[in-house]
């Protein structure tokens, strides 16, 4: 089998066989296929696309390039969640403990942040002492004892994805939907969960800018999961502003804990987290209907069991659970700087991507993978879409290193103001799958 033939077939729009795809993935992972040939096939795939069968074959080949977690010793239906990410997206910190408190095992592998979007692993790392890279034995122990486990993936889970993603990153082929699908789903299938809820973000500050593209990606991932025999459902959610008030690792832990305490219950972040958790409870067999599932979610907040689950997870994995009740024990910024509105108007939009980049400049995000984060810095967003601002109102608070000089105009430029109220629909745009 020659790599040249695979590239030529795909260049002409033909379909590759599972054997051909497995040959490519294995060679890309072990280095026997030169990077320039893999890059050529990635570009041909980006232009020509893949069938569902090809995408499934690519997903399984990438999954099988490394180890697969065996969660069979954990009773019950194991349910995972994946989000395509966005500025301020901290839903995992909220829904994981809720789902576990309601009796459904929730195994989750999460990533680190790069650029303007934060990573769940970095947010958990803001809890002092918490181990965020668990061994297989530690992951299983956490899942059995608390029903919740979250870890950065080890290097031997879907290693082919790491190699191919690095090539996609430098060849402008990241946006290919079959390649996105295989990258996400290979790791999810290797993670060992029985069911998966997808949160596909859509909007100007999301990876998928249009509802059509978000639906295409959601259908692709649902098709692959279904073909593999996994229960899978996708929610397409609006991402046109930061999610919640916090951008930055320790700040996002604070906001997540506040929601688990019962605060901010009407916020989009809370409502989205509760709905995703409810979908996971239905898949895990803890509820039959959405109203029943949502009632169980609310009960776990009221009786404190969701927050207690987060405390137990934190303590079990070496973290200081006292920091969940005393935020002064979390990493702190050297100073806070308020940004005030310089004119009146109604907030029509907030540029979450720009705010994410400003948070990265503060030290909350990485410009490259080797950057060391300052876990205490970030931005508190006081303004909300649809809110009437008067000149002098507080719109942002920057949590910065001591001595940092802030340029207020860069922050004000993230707000679009108008005279009348903007039209804004539901945060939930569509649902796809079982």
N, C-alpha and C positions, 0 to 999 in steps of 0.2 A: 504493500500500500504506500502511495506517494502523497506527500502533503500538496505537491503541485496540483494533483488531480482534484483534491478537495477544493482548493482555491479556485480552480478553473470552473468546476461545477457550480459553485456558489456565485461566482462572477456572472455566470449566464442565467442565474435565477433558479437553478436546480436544487433539489432536496438531497441532503446528505443522509446516509444510513446511520443507524445507531452504532454500527461497528466503526464507521469512518469517524464519527464524532468522538467515540471512546478513544480511538487511535490518536486523534488530535489532542484531547484533554490530557491523556497520559504523557504524551510527548512534550506538551507545554509545561507540565508540572515537573517532569524529571530533566528537562533541558535538552532532550534529544532532538526536539524540533526547534529550529532557530527562531528567535523572537520576531525577525522580520517576516517570516512566513505566518506566524500566528497573528501578527499585526495585519497582514494582508487579508487573512480570513475574517478577522474581526471587522475590517472595513467593508468587505463584501457582504457580510451578514448585516451590518448596519444599513447598507443600501438595499439589499435584496430581501431581508427578513428571514424568518424561519416559520415552518409549519408548527402546529401544536405538537406533533410527534417529534419533530426535531428539537423543539424547546424542551420537551420532557427528557429526551435522550441526553441533551446537554446538561440538564439539571442533575440527572442521575449519575452521569459520568463525573461531574464535579463533586457531587456528594460522595461518590465511592472513591475519590482520590485520597481520602483520609479516613479517620475513624468515624464510627456512628455510635452515639450514646445509646445505651441500653437502659431504659427506664422501666422495664417490665416488673422489677421488684417493688415498684411504687403502686399501691392500689389505686384504682379509679382511672377515669379518662383524663389524660394529661393535656392541658390546653395552653397554647402559647399565643402571643400577640406580636405582630410586627407593624411598625409605622414607617412610612417612607420619610419621616423626619421633617423638622421645621424649627424655627426659632421659638424657644420657650416650650417645646414639646416635652413634658415631663409625665405623660400619662402612665408610663410603666411604674413609676414610683408610687402612683396612686392606686391603679387598678390591680397590680400584683398582690399587695396585701389584702385588698378587698376580696378578690377571687379566692385566695387561700383561706381567708377567714370564713368564707361561705362553704368550704368543704371541697373545693376543686383544686387538685394539684396544678401548680402554675410554674413550669420550668421555662426559663428565659435566658437566652444568650444575647448580650447587648454589645454595641460598639462604642468606640471612643469618637469624640468629635474632631472634625477637621474643617477649617474655614469658618463660615458664619453660622453653622449649625452645631449645637452642642451634642454630646454623646451621653447616653444613659450611664455608661460606666464611669465617666468623669463626675457625674452628679452624685452617684453613690460614693465615689472616692472622697467627696467632701465631708462625709461622716467619719470623724477621726477613728483610725484603726480598722475600719471595715475592709476586709479582704475582698477585692473585686475580681481576682483571678483565682477561681476555685479549681482544685483537682477534681477528678471524676468522683472520688470517694466523698469529698467535701460537698460537692454539688448534690449527690444523692442523699447525703445526711441532711442537708438543709431542706430538701424537698420532702423527705420523710418526716422530719421533726416539726417543720413549720408549714408545709405544703407550698412553700415559695422558695425558689432558687433563682438567683441572677448572677451571671458571671460573664466576663469577657471571654470570647471563644479562644480556646487554645490553638496553637499553631497547626495542630494535626486535624482540625475540623475543616474540611473542604479546602486543602492547601492550593488546589488548582485555581480556585476562585481568587486567591490573593495574587497569584501570578498573572492571571488574565485581567484582573481589575487594574493592576499597575500598568499593563499595556493599554487598556482602554483609556486610562487617565491621560496618557500622553499621545494618543492617536485620535482624540475627539470622537470616540465611539461609545462614550458612557451612556448616551441617551437611547441607545437601541433597546426596545422593549423586550425582545427575546433574551438579550444579554442581561438586562436588569432582572428579569424573571428568574433566570437560571442562577444568578448571583445570590438573590434573596432566598429562593426556595431550596437551593442546594444546602445552605446552612440550616434552614428550618427543618428539612427532612433529616439531616444528620443529627439534629438536636434531640430527636426521639419522641417528640410530642405526637399525640393522636389527633389533635385538632388545632386549628389555627384561625384566629381572627386578624384580618388585615385592616389597617387604617391607612388608606391611600389619600395623601394630602393633595389638594388642588387649589391653585390660585397663583397670584403674582409672586408670592414669597415661597412657593413650593417648587419641587422639581418638575412636577407635572403642571403646566401653566393653564391648560384648558380642560374642561370637563370631558371632552372627547378623548384626549390623551389619557386622562386618569381612568376612564372607563376601559380603555384598551389595555392598560397595564393591569388593572384589577381583574379583567376577564382572563388575561393571559396567566396570571398567578393562580386564579381559581381553577382554570382548566388543568394546569399542571398538578396542583394538589389533588383535585378530584380524580385525575387519571392514576395517581399513585395510591388512591384509596383513603386519602385524608379528608376528614370533615373540614371544610374551609368556607369562610364567608368574608366578604370585603365590604367595608363602609368607606365611602368617598366623602371626605370632610373638607370644609372650606379652610384655606390657609391664606388669608389676605392681610394678616396682622400678627404680631407676636401672640402666642398662646399663653394666656395668663399674665400676671403682673411681673413675673420674675424672668430675667435673662442672666444667666450666670450660675455656677454650680451650687454653691452653698445657698444662694438665694432661692434656687429652684427646689432644694430640699425643704427650705422653710415653707414655701407655698404649698408643696405637696402635703406636708404635715398639717398645715392649717386646714386643708380640705378634708383630710382624714379626721380632724377634730370636729368637723361639721361647719367650718367657715366657708365663705365664698360659694355656697351651694348653688347659687343661680348663675355663676359664671359659665362661660362656654367651656372652659377647661374642665370644670367639675362635671358638667352635663355630658360632655364627650367621654370623659373617663368612666362615668357611671354607665353610660350606654355600652361602651366597649366591654366593661366588666360584665354587664348583664348578658351580652351575647356569648361571652365565655362561659357563664353559668349554665346557659341553655345547652351549649355544646357539651359541657361536662356532666350534664344530667342532674344538676342541682335545682333546675326549674324547668317548667314545661312551656311557659308563655313569657313574653316580654314584661308584662305588668308584674307577674310573680317574681321574675328575676330582678327587676328594678326595686321591688319592695325588699328583697333580701339584701341588695346592695345598701339601701338606706338603713336597714336594721343593723348592718355591720358598722356603719358610721355612728349611729345613735348609741349602741351598746359598747362602743370602744374596741370591739374585737379586731377591726381592720388595723387600727393604729397599734394595738398590742401585738398583732402579727408582725408588723414592721419592726417593733422593738425586739421581738424574739429573734427574727431573722438577723437583725443587726448584732445582737449579743452573741448569737451562735457563731457568727463569722468574724468575730474579733473586734467589732465596732463598739463605740461608746454610745449605748442607747440613751444615756442621759442627755445627749445633744439633741434628741428629738423633742425633749421637753424644755430644755434650756438652750436656746439658740446661741447664747454667748459662747458655748463650747464648740460651735462650728467655726471654720475659718472666717476671719474678719478682714474687711478692707481697712486701709490706712486712713481714709477720709471719705466723706460723702459730699457731693456737690449737686445742688438742685438746679434744674434748668426750668426757667419760667417762660410762659407764653409771651411773645412780644406783640401780639394782637389778638383781637377777639374773633370768634368764628366757631362753627360746628366741625368736629373732626369727621372728615369724609373717608380718610384712609390713613394707615400707619405703615410705613415701609419697614416690614420686619427684617428683610434681608439687610438693609442699611444699618438697622439697629444691631443686628447680629455681628456685622463687621465692626461697628463701634465697640461692642462688647469684646470682640477679639483684640482690638487695639488696647483695651484696658488690661488684657491678659487672661480673659475668660475663655478664649478659644485659641486654636493652633493655626499658625500660618503654614507650618509644615509639620510632619508627623513627629519630629524630634523636639518640638517646643515643650517647655515645662509650663503648666498652667498655674495661675494664681487662683486658687479655688474660692477665695473670698470676694473677688471683684465681680462687677456686673452692673446691670441696669434695672431699676424699678420703673415700670411704666405706669404712670398715674392716669394718663389720658386713655379714653376708650372711643372707638368708632361710634358716632352718634351723639357724643357728649358735647355740650355747649361750653366753650372755654371763654373766659374773660382775660384781658391783658393782665399779666402778673400771676395767673394761676400756675401752680406747679404741674409740669407735664412729665418730667423725668427726674429721677435721682440717680446719679452715677456713683457707684461704689468703686473707688479707685485707690491705687497705691498712694502713700503719702508723698506730697510734692507734685503729683500729676497735674498738668495744666489742661483744662478742658476747653474745647472750642464749642461754645453753646450753639452756634449757627448750624453745625453739622447735625446736632440733635434736632433742632427745630425743623430742619429741612426734611426730616423723615415724616412730618405731619402734613397732610393735605387738608386745608381748611376750606369750608364753604359757608354760604349764608344760611341755607335751609337744611333740614335733616336729610341724610343720605338714605337711599333705599338699600336695605340689607335683609337678605333672606336667612333661611335656616343654616346652621353650621353643617347639617347633614344633607349632602347633595344627592346621594344615591346609595343603594345597597345591592350587592351582587353575590350570588351563591346560595348555598343551602340555608 
